[in-house]
Amino acid sequence: MPDLPTPQNAAEAALLSECWDAVLSYADLCTSGSAAATQLATEAFTHGIDELRAATAASKSTGTGRRVLRLPRIPLLLASVRTVAAAWETNGLGHRLDPDLRLWLHSDKAARYVGPPLHRPLALRGLRDMQEPDAVLLWLAEVESLPLSAVARRLGLDPAAASSELAQVRALFRDRCHRNHIDTPMDAYCRSYARLLDAVTRSPTAETPEDLSRHLARCVECAEAAACLRLHGGGLPAALSSGVIGWGGLAYLERRRRAAEAGMIGGRTDAAVDTGLNEGKPVRPRIGRTGILVTAVLVSALALTVSLMPFGGSKGADASAAQSESTDGQSVADPGPSFPSGSGSGAGSETGTGTTGSPAVADSTSRPAGNSDQEAQGESSSPAKKQGGAKGSTKSAPPDCRVKYEIVSEWPDGFQASVTVTSTKALATWSLGWTFKDGQRVGQMWDGTFIQDDSHVTATAADYNKTVAANGTVTFGFIGSWTGSNSAARDFTLNTASCATAG
């Protein structure tokens, strides 16, 4: 495995510190394992550094003072990941790459990034045409999801003026994209919509005419232009990440957003930043984020346990009387803290042993608080007091997991979803299954792998998030496609056991 290049000056050392986590994050999306991700990130970083050095030398040698057009540092290095991945595929190392990426590398979509400049994605051309400080501000704020105050510190801007500065840079990016869109070779039909597209995307309240909407649904290039030109509605980050990075752009965007929310890329540039540069620990940034989330969940579970102690954890006179009056001398079990909605005095005892030897179940939700201890112990065998009222039935145990399925964003024929799983039991690994009602298809997943059989999907843990602590939470996301309708997934199972669905 090649070593990282030795920084030649303070600027390259800062580049390594600030950008390594981003490069490794994207390399992890592109590969099939942690070792391959580290090697791909290392080779991409070396390739990117060499490209930056060559561009700097060429700029000095010309002596004209003209700026060399190039991407900002982070997107340039991410493009290097794509370039090195293509070289792996060509040189027989494609088995180390994600299978979907391998298909993409052989498609016309990948060819656009190395083809004629006027046919390359509009966002890529627009960002390259901007002055580097402006392009860096736009990328850090929109794609890396850094707080604006952190971006201002990193770039030496006045924090009070950073918001207005960003608004100006967004408008400048739109202007560059508009010029490039006009210069793009296009047929007469697309050309007839160019002026209308510009007018519609300038106003946040303008409605898209029906004929233009139909055209955007069929023309990829014009749809890309619409995403870059429309500064309202929050679509700029997706337009930038998809247009500049290409494959995996939306997944990378979601990863960076989540990392920023967890405080892992909060814009600090001191030595405390977890850059993942520690030798022999290539996946440390991801483990660190998981540890933070698990710790937060454990603290929440502890607080919930304390708050529920008066509902069954006390050893007062009522509990003592219930124990002394039970026919078999068995004490009532303390209720578990994970599902407080069904707890009450004696709610933790699901089955009791009656005098006839048949199991009896107490219905804690239908009794008043002052009921007798015999009722709390579950002595009665009356069907009216059993769960659901079915004769001979027993109260079903609450599920061991809860799933929150959330559609983060949606667009014509596509969507991005986030899935959060909470397990009451500790897991050594996990596999989550669900069913789509409307025939949706998963196209790309991060923080997990997947297989889909017709409408049923099974997501499996990645190497770095297999273990889940008791009452712990794990989250993954995916990009999917849909037609007609896009209702929420259903029938979730965790390691084949049914899960409840959280609102």
Backbone torsions as a table, in degrees:
resi	resn	phi	psi	omega
1	MET	NA	129.3	-177.8
2	PRO	-68.7	152.2	177.7
3	ASP	-86.1	158.3	174.8
4	LEU	-65.4	146.1	-179.6
5	PRO	-66.1	144.7	178.4
6	THR	-77.0	124.2	179.9
7	PRO	-59.6	135.5	-179.2
8	GLN	-89.1	-18.2	-179.7
9	ASN	-155.9	-179.8	-177.7
10	ALA	-64.5	-33.1	-179.3
11	ALA	-65.0	-41.4	179.1
12	GLU	-71.0	-34.5	176.3
13	ALA	-63.7	-41.7	177.3
14	ALA	-65.4	-38.1	178.0
15	LEU	-59.9	-44.8	179.8
16	LEU	-62.4	-42.9	-177.5
17	SER	-68.1	-40.1	-173.7
18	GLU	-82.0	-29.1	-168.2
19	CYS	-108.2	-12.9	-174.4
20	TRP	-60.7	-42.9	-177.6
21	ASP	-61.6	-39.9	179.1
22	ALA	-65.8	-43.5	-179.4
23	VAL	-64.6	-43.2	179.9
24	LEU	-66.1	-36.8	179.4
25	SER	-62.2	-44.2	179.1
26	TYR	-72.1	-38.3	177.6
27	ALA	-61.1	-34.1	178.4
28	ASP	-65.9	-35.7	176.0
29	LEU	-65.9	-31.2	-172.4
30	CYS	-85.8	-11.4	-172.0
31	THR	-119.3	175.4	-176.4
32	SER	-104.3	8.7	179.6
33	GLY	-172.6	165.5	-175.8
34	SER	-66.1	-40.8	-179.6
35	ALA	-64.0	-42.8	178.3
36	ALA	-65.5	-36.8	179.2
37	ALA	-63.3	-43.2	179.9
38	THR	-64.7	-41.5	179.0
39	GLN	-66.1	-43.0	179.5
40	LEU	-63.3	-42.7	178.9
41	ALA	-63.2	-40.1	-179.5
42	THR	-65.0	-47.2	179.3
43	GLU	-65.0	-38.1	179.4
44	ALA	-66.4	-39.0	179.5
45	PHE	-65.3	-41.9	177.3
46	THR	-62.1	-43.7	178.6
47	HIS	-62.2	-43.7	-179.3
48	GLY	-65.7	-41.6	177.8
49	ILE	-61.5	-44.5	179.0
50	ASP	-61.2	-39.1	179.7
51	GLU	-66.0	-41.4	178.7
52	LEU	-65.0	-41.4	179.3
53	ARG	-64.1	-41.0	-179.9
54	ALA	-65.9	-40.0	179.5
55	ALA	-66.2	-39.5	179.0
56	THR	-65.6	-42.6	179.5
57	ALA	-65.3	-39.0	-180.0
58	ALA	-66.7	-37.6	179.5
59	SER	-65.3	-38.8	179.7
60	LYS	-72.7	-34.9	-175.4
61	SER	-71.7	-31.2	-178.8
62	THR	-70.6	-36.9	178.5
63	GLY	70.5	9.9	-178.8
64	THR	-86.7	-17.2	-177.8
65	GLY	78.9	1.8	179.8
66	ARG	-74.8	141.0	-178.7
67	ARG	-75.7	135.5	174.4
68	VAL	-82.3	123.1	-178.8
69	LEU	-69.6	123.6	177.7
70	ARG	-158.7	164.2	178.9
71	LEU	-75.5	159.1	169.8
72	PRO	-60.5	168.3	-169.2
73	ARG	-61.6	-48.8	-175.7
74	ILE	-65.3	-52.9	178.1
75	PRO	-62.6	-29.8	175.6
76	LEU	-63.1	-42.6	179.4
77	LEU	-70.0	-34.8	176.3
78	LEU	-66.5	-37.7	174.5
79	ALA	-64.2	-31.8	176.4
80	SER	-65.9	-34.9	175.2
81	VAL	-59.6	-45.0	178.9
82	ARG	-63.2	-40.6	-179.5
83	THR	-65.7	-44.9	179.7
84	VAL	-67.4	-36.8	177.3
85	ALA	-61.7	-40.0	177.0
86	ALA	-64.2	-37.6	177.2
87	ALA	-66.0	-39.0	175.7
88	TRP	-58.8	-45.7	-179.1
89	GLU	-61.4	-39.6	-179.4
90	THR	-70.4	-34.3	-173.3
91	ASN	-96.8	16.9	173.4
92	GLY	87.0	14.1	178.2
93	LEU	-107.8	18.0	-177.0
94	GLY	-63.1	-22.7	-179.6
95	HIS	-65.2	-15.2	179.6
96	ARG	-88.9	-4.2	-178.2
97	LEU	-98.2	161.6	174.7
98	ASP	-63.2	134.9	-177.4
99	PRO	-57.8	-38.6	179.2
100	ASP	-66.6	-35.4	176.5
101	LEU	-64.9	-39.1	179.7
102	ARG	-61.6	-41.5	176.8
103	LEU	-63.8	-42.0	-179.1
104	TRP	-63.3	-38.8	-178.3
105	LEU	-62.7	-22.8	179.8
106	HIS	-99.3	9.4	-176.6
107	SER	-100.6	170.8	176.5
108	ASP	-67.0	-26.2	179.6
109	LYS	-62.4	-43.3	179.0
110	ALA	-68.8	-34.5	-177.9
111	ALA	-64.3	-25.9	-179.6
112	ARG	-64.0	-28.2	-175.9
113	TYR	-77.7	-16.3	179.3
114	VAL	-121.3	3.7	-179.1
115	GLY	-85.5	-161.1	-179.5
116	PRO	-56.5	136.5	-175.3
117	PRO	-55.3	-37.2	-177.0
118	LEU	-72.5	-10.8	178.7
119	HIS	-105.4	2.3	179.0
120	ARG	-75.2	160.9	-177.4
121	PRO	-54.1	142.0	-173.3
122	LEU	-63.2	-40.3	-180.0
123	ALA	-63.2	-38.1	178.2
124	LEU	-63.0	-44.6	-179.9
125	ARG	-69.1	-40.1	-179.6
126	GLY	-65.3	-41.8	179.8
127	LEU	-68.5	-37.5	-179.9
128	ARG	-66.7	-29.3	-177.3
129	ASP	-79.2	-10.1	-177.6
130	MET	-84.9	156.7	171.0
131	GLN	-61.7	142.3	-172.6
132	GLU	-57.7	-43.9	178.7
133	PRO	-59.5	-37.8	178.0
134	ASP	-68.4	-42.5	-179.7
135	ALA	-65.1	-38.4	178.7
136	VAL	-64.9	-44.1	178.2
137	LEU	-59.1	-44.9	-179.4
138	LEU	-63.7	-43.8	-176.6
139	TRP	-68.2	-45.4	-178.1
140	LEU	-63.6	-40.2	-177.4
141	ALA	-77.0	-39.4	-172.7
142	GLU	-90.6	-42.0	-173.9
143	VAL	-98.8	-46.5	179.3
144	GLU	-75.3	-10.5	173.9
145	SER	61.3	28.3	178.1
146	LEU	-73.8	144.0	174.1
147	PRO	-57.5	145.2	-175.9
148	LEU	-61.3	-33.4	177.5
149	SER	-64.2	-38.4	178.6
150	ALA	-69.0	-38.8	177.0
151	VAL	-62.8	-41.7	179.7
152	ALA	-62.0	-41.4	178.5
153	ARG	-63.6	-43.5	-176.6
154	ARG	-66.1	-36.5	-175.9
155	LEU	-97.6	1.0	178.9
156	GLY	71.4	32.6	-179.6
157	LEU	-95.1	160.5	173.4
158	ASP	-73.2	116.7	-177.3
159	PRO	-55.9	-33.5	-178.5
160	ALA	-68.7	-28.0	-177.7
161	ALA	-101.5	1.2	-174.8
162	ALA	-63.9	-37.9	-178.0
163	SER	-64.3	-47.0	178.4
164	SER	-67.1	-33.6	176.8
165	GLU	-63.0	-42.4	179.5
166	LEU	-65.7	-39.5	178.1
167	ALA	-61.5	-40.0	178.3
168	GLN	-66.5	-39.0	179.9
169	VAL	-67.6	-38.3	175.9
170	ARG	-60.1	-44.6	178.3
171	ALA	-63.8	-36.9	178.4
172	LEU	-66.0	-40.9	177.3
173	PHE	-62.6	-41.2	178.3
174	ARG	-62.0	-41.5	179.7
175	ASP	-62.6	-42.9	178.7
176	ARG	-64.0	-41.5	-179.7
177	CYS	-66.7	-37.7	179.1
178	HIS	-63.9	-44.7	178.6
179	ARG	-61.9	-43.4	179.7
180	ASN	-66.4	-34.8	178.7
181	HIS	-65.3	-41.0	178.4
182	ILE	-65.3	-35.0	-178.8
183	ASP	-78.8	-13.3	-177.3
184	THR	-69.9	130.9	174.4
185	PRO	-62.4	124.0	-179.6
186	MET	-146.1	159.5	-179.7
187	ASP	-75.3	171.1	-175.2
188	ALA	-63.2	-33.7	-178.4
189	TYR	-65.8	-46.3	176.9
190	CYS	-65.9	-38.2	-179.9
191	ARG	-62.1	-32.4	-179.1
192	SER	-68.5	-20.7	-179.9
193	TYR	-97.2	-6.9	-172.7
194	ALA	-61.7	-46.7	-178.6
195	ARG	-68.4	-40.2	178.1
196	LEU	-63.9	-39.6	178.9
197	LEU	-63.2	-40.7	177.7
198	ASP	-62.1	-44.1	-178.3
199	ALA	-67.2	-41.7	-177.2
200	VAL	-67.1	-39.2	-175.3
201	THR	-79.8	-11.6	179.1
202	ARG	-74.0	-31.0	-174.4
203	SER	-105.1	134.0	178.3
204	PRO	-72.2	-16.0	-177.0
205	THR	-105.7	-6.3	-177.3
206	ALA	-68.8	137.3	177.3
207	GLU	-90.2	142.3	179.7
208	THR	-80.6	122.3	178.0
209	PRO	-58.1	151.5	-174.5
210	GLU	-63.0	-39.9	-179.0
211	ASP	-67.7	-36.2	176.1
212	LEU	-67.1	-40.2	178.6
213	SER	-60.3	-42.5	178.3
214	ARG	-64.8	-38.7	179.6
215	HIS	-65.4	-42.4	-179.9
216	LEU	-65.0	-28.7	178.7
217	ALA	-71.7	-19.6	-177.1
218	ARG	-107.2	-23.9	-174.1
219	CYS	-106.9	114.0	-178.0
220	VAL	-65.4	-45.4	-176.6
221	GLU	-63.8	-43.0	179.0
222	CYS	-69.3	-33.7	176.3
223	ALA	-65.8	-39.6	175.1
224	GLU	-61.6	-42.2	178.7
225	ALA	-62.3	-41.2	179.4
226	ALA	-61.7	-40.7	-179.8
227	ALA	-65.5	-37.0	-179.3
228	CYS	-76.9	-32.7	-176.8
229	LEU	-83.2	-22.0	-177.6
230	ARG	-88.7	104.3	-178.3
231	LEU	-84.7	-8.5	-178.3
232	HIS	-105.2	151.2	177.4
233	GLY	99.4	-3.1	173.9
234	GLY	79.2	17.7	-178.3
235	GLY	-93.3	-1.8	-176.9
236	LEU	-63.7	-43.7	179.0
237	PRO	-57.4	-42.6	179.5
238	ALA	-67.1	-37.9	178.6
239	ALA	-63.6	-40.9	179.5
240	LEU	-67.5	-50.6	-175.8
241	SER	-64.8	-41.0	-179.6
242	SER	-70.4	-40.9	-176.2
243	GLY	-75.5	-32.3	-176.8
244	VAL	-89.7	-44.6	-176.2
245	ILE	-83.4	-42.1	-176.3
246	GLY	91.5	-124.4	-177.0
247	TRP	-60.7	133.4	177.5
248	GLY	77.6	10.9	-177.6
249	GLY	-62.2	-44.6	-179.9
250	LEU	-68.6	-37.2	177.9
251	ALA	-66.3	-40.1	176.4
252	TYR	-62.8	-42.0	178.9
253	LEU	-59.1	-43.9	179.9
254	GLU	-66.3	-39.0	178.0
255	ARG	-62.5	-43.0	-178.6
256	ARG	-69.1	-35.7	177.5
257	ARG	-63.4	-44.4	-179.5
258	ARG	-68.1	-38.1	178.6
259	ALA	-65.0	-39.8	178.6
260	ALA	-66.3	-39.9	178.0
261	GLU	-64.0	-32.8	178.9
262	ALA	-81.5	-2.1	177.6
263	GLY	80.7	15.1	-176.5
264	MET	-85.1	-18.7	177.5
265	ILE	-134.6	52.4	-174.4
266	GLY	-79.4	16.2	174.9
267	GLY	90.7	2.2	178.9
268	ARG	-72.9	145.0	179.6
269	THR	-122.8	17.2	178.7
270	ASP	-88.1	-175.7	-174.7
271	ALA	-72.1	-11.9	-177.5
272	ALA	-79.4	-8.2	-179.5
273	VAL	-67.5	132.0	178.7
274	ASP	-84.2	93.5	-175.4
275	THR	-91.8	-7.1	-178.6
276	GLY	76.7	20.8	-177.2
277	LEU	-90.2	-4.9	-179.0
278	ASN	-63.9	126.4	-175.7
279	GLU	-65.2	134.1	178.7
280	GLY	83.5	1.4	178.9
281	LYS	-130.7	66.7	-173.0
282	PRO	-69.3	-22.5	-175.7
283	VAL	-107.0	20.5	-177.4
284	ARG	-59.9	-40.4	179.9
285	PRO	-57.7	-40.4	-178.5
286	ARG	-70.3	-40.4	177.9
287	ILE	-63.7	-37.6	179.2
288	GLY	-61.4	-42.9	179.4
289	ARG	-65.0	-41.8	179.2
290	THR	-62.8	-40.8	179.2
291	GLY	-61.5	-39.2	178.7
292	ILE	-62.5	-45.1	-178.8
293	LEU	-65.2	-42.0	180.0
294	VAL	-63.8	-41.4	178.6
295	THR	-61.0	-42.6	179.3
296	ALA	-62.4	-39.9	-179.9
297	VAL	-66.2	-41.6	179.9
298	LEU	-63.5	-40.8	177.8
299	VAL	-63.1	-41.9	178.5
300	SER	-63.4	-40.7	179.4
301	ALA	-64.5	-38.6	178.4
302	LEU	-63.6	-42.6	178.7
303	ALA	-64.5	-38.1	178.9
304	LEU	-66.3	-37.6	178.8
305	THR	-63.1	-44.1	179.9
306	VAL	-62.6	-41.1	-177.4
307	SER	-68.8	-22.8	-178.0
308	LEU	-94.6	-2.9	-176.8
309	MET	-57.6	-38.8	179.4
310	PRO	-65.4	-13.4	-176.7
311	PHE	-96.7	31.9	176.5
312	GLY	146.7	-7.1	179.4
313	GLY	-93.6	-6.7	-178.8
314	SER	-80.3	156.6	-180.0
315	LYS	-118.4	48.0	-177.9
316	GLY	-79.0	-168.0	-174.7
317	ALA	-66.9	-36.6	-177.8
318	ASP	-63.7	-42.2	179.8
319	ALA	-66.1	-38.3	179.9
320	SER	-65.8	-40.6	-179.7
321	ALA	-66.1	-39.7	179.6
322	ALA	-62.3	-37.0	-179.3
323	GLN	-69.8	-41.5	-176.5
324	SER	-71.3	-26.9	-176.9
325	GLU	-93.4	-6.0	179.5
326	SER	-70.3	145.3	-173.6
327	THR	-72.0	-24.2	-178.7
328	ASP	-112.4	3.6	175.8
329	GLY	74.8	10.1	-179.3
330	GLN	-85.9	132.0	-178.4
331	SER	-79.3	156.3	178.8
332	VAL	-75.2	133.8	-178.4
333	ALA	-75.2	147.4	176.4
334	ASP	-68.8	140.9	179.4
335	PRO	-72.0	147.2	176.9
336	GLY	-74.5	151.5	-174.5
337	PRO	-84.0	-6.5	-169.1
338	SER	-76.9	-24.0	-175.9
339	PHE	-130.4	80.4	-173.8
340	PRO	-71.1	-19.1	-173.6
341	SER	-64.7	-26.6	-177.8
342	GLY	-104.2	11.0	-174.7
343	SER	-86.5	150.1	175.7
344	GLY	-165.8	-172.1	178.2
345	SER	-69.1	113.7	-178.8
346	GLY	89.1	7.7	-178.2
347	ALA	-67.8	-22.6	-177.8
348	GLY	-76.5	-13.2	179.5
349	SER	-92.9	107.5	-177.7
350	GLU	-84.6	-35.1	179.3
351	THR	-134.8	145.2	176.0
352	GLY	-124.7	168.7	180.0
353	THR	-108.3	108.7	-178.4
354	GLY	-80.1	174.5	-178.2
355	THR	-69.7	-21.5	-179.5
356	THR	-88.8	-4.8	178.7
357	GLY	88.9	-3.5	178.0
358	SER	-94.4	146.5	-178.9
359	PRO	-68.1	141.3	176.3
360	ALA	-129.0	149.1	-173.8
361	VAL	-123.1	134.5	177.7
362	ALA	-90.8	134.9	175.9
363	ASP	-98.5	94.9	-173.1
364	SER	-72.3	-20.9	-175.2
365	THR	-82.9	-16.0	-176.3
366	SER	-103.0	1.6	-178.6
367	ARG	-102.4	146.0	170.1
368	PRO	-70.1	161.8	-175.3
369	ALA	-61.9	-25.9	-175.7
370	GLY	-97.4	26.4	-178.3
371	ASN	-71.0	167.0	-174.9
372	SER	-73.9	158.6	179.0
373	ASP	-65.4	-31.6	179.0
374	GLN	-62.4	-37.9	177.7
375	GLU	-67.4	-39.1	179.7
376	ALA	-64.4	-29.6	-178.4
377	GLN	-80.0	-9.0	176.7
378	GLY	82.4	34.2	-178.4
379	GLU	-73.5	-33.7	-172.3
380	SER	-71.0	141.0	177.0
381	SER	-110.5	15.4	-179.8
382	SER	-66.1	131.9	-179.3
383	PRO	-60.4	-26.4	-178.0
384	ALA	-66.2	-21.4	-178.3
385	LYS	-98.7	7.3	179.2
386	LYS	-98.5	154.2	-175.9
387	GLN	-57.7	123.6	177.5
388	GLY	79.4	-9.4	177.4
389	GLY	76.7	7.5	-179.2
390	ALA	-83.5	132.1	-178.4
391	LYS	-65.3	130.7	177.3
392	GLY	79.3	0.5	-179.7
393	SER	-82.8	160.3	177.4
394	THR	-120.2	155.8	-179.1
395	LYS	-68.5	123.0	-177.1
396	SER	-72.9	142.1	179.2
397	ALA	-70.1	146.4	177.0
398	PRO	-64.6	149.9	-179.4
399	PRO	-63.5	153.2	-178.2
400	ASP	-86.2	0.6	-177.9
401	CYS	-148.7	155.2	174.8
402	ARG	-130.5	143.0	-177.7
403	VAL	-125.0	131.0	172.2
404	LYS	-111.2	114.2	179.8
405	TYR	-105.1	121.4	-174.3
406	GLU	-131.9	127.8	173.6
407	ILE	-85.3	108.8	-174.7
408	VAL	-72.7	-44.2	178.2
409	SER	-153.5	158.0	-176.2
410	GLU	-145.2	142.2	177.5
411	TRP	-143.1	167.9	-179.0
412	PRO	-52.7	118.9	177.9
413	ASP	70.6	8.7	178.1
414	GLY	-149.5	161.7	178.5
415	PHE	-159.8	161.4	175.0
416	GLN	-120.0	131.5	-177.3
417	ALA	-127.0	152.4	176.3
418	SER	-123.6	135.7	-179.3
419	VAL	-123.3	123.9	178.8
420	THR	-117.2	125.1	-177.3
421	VAL	-114.7	129.7	175.4
422	THR	-116.6	125.2	-178.3
423	SER	-115.2	131.3	177.3
424	THR	-75.1	-18.6	-179.3
425	LYS	-108.7	150.3	174.7
426	ALA	-69.2	139.4	-177.7
427	LEU	-123.5	136.7	174.4
428	ALA	-82.1	-26.9	173.8
429	THR	-160.0	169.7	-177.4
430	TRP	-146.2	152.8	175.7
431	SER	-144.5	119.9	-176.4
432	LEU	-109.8	127.3	177.3
433	GLY	-113.6	151.9	174.8
434	TRP	-157.4	172.3	-178.0
435	THR	-125.1	135.6	173.5
436	PHE	-91.9	136.9	-180.0
437	LYS	-84.0	-33.2	-169.9
438	ASP	-109.1	20.4	175.9
439	GLY	76.0	23.3	178.7
440	GLN	-64.2	155.3	178.9
441	ARG	-126.5	133.8	175.0
442	VAL	-82.5	130.8	-179.4
443	GLY	-106.2	-34.9	-176.5
444	GLN	-154.1	138.2	-177.0
445	MET	-132.5	145.0	174.4
446	TRP	-122.9	153.5	-175.1
447	ASP	61.3	30.8	177.9
448	GLY	171.1	165.3	173.6
449	THR	-117.4	163.1	-175.2
450	PHE	-145.8	157.1	166.4
451	ILE	-133.0	147.0	179.9
452	GLN	-130.5	128.7	177.4
453	ASP	-119.6	102.4	-175.6
454	ASP	58.8	-115.7	-178.5
455	SER	-94.4	-4.3	-177.4
456	HIS	-98.9	132.9	-178.9
457	VAL	-120.4	140.3	174.0
458	THR	-125.0	118.2	177.8
459	ALA	-102.1	133.6	-176.7
460	THR	-118.4	148.1	-176.1
461	ALA	-60.9	149.1	169.5
462	ALA	-79.6	172.0	-177.5
463	ASP	-62.2	-31.6	-171.6
464	TYR	-95.4	-5.2	179.3
465	ASN	-130.1	31.0	-179.5
466	LYS	-68.1	-47.1	-174.6
467	THR	-80.2	137.4	177.9
468	VAL	-130.8	126.5	178.9
469	ALA	-72.1	160.9	175.4
470	ALA	-57.5	132.7	-175.0
471	ASN	62.9	21.3	179.7
472	GLY	-89.3	167.7	-175.5
473	THR	-128.4	140.9	173.8
474	VAL	-131.7	141.4	-177.1
475	THR	-129.6	139.6	172.2
476	PHE	-142.2	169.0	-177.9
477	GLY	-141.4	167.7	179.7
478	PHE	-157.1	161.6	173.0
479	ILE	-107.5	132.3	-178.3
480	GLY	-133.3	171.8	176.9
481	SER	-121.2	155.3	-179.5
482	TRP	-152.3	158.3	174.4
483	THR	-140.0	137.2	176.5
484	GLY	83.3	-64.2	-178.1
485	SER	-147.1	156.8	-177.5
486	ASN	-139.4	65.2	179.0
487	SER	-75.4	162.7	-177.2
488	ALA	-65.8	150.8	176.0
489	ALA	-65.5	162.1	-176.4
490	ARG	-146.8	177.5	177.0
491	ASP	54.6	55.2	-179.6
492	PHE	-77.1	140.4	174.5
493	THR	-133.7	137.5	176.3
494	LEU	-111.6	114.1	-174.3
495	ASN	50.7	45.5	177.7
496	THR	74.0	-4.2	177.5
497	ALA	-93.6	139.6	-176.4
498	SER	-64.4	146.3	180.0
499	CYS	-118.9	147.2	170.9
500	ALA	-79.8	156.1	180.0
501	THR	-106.0	123.8	179.2
502	ALA	-84.6	147.4	-179.9
503	GLY	-75.6	NA	NA
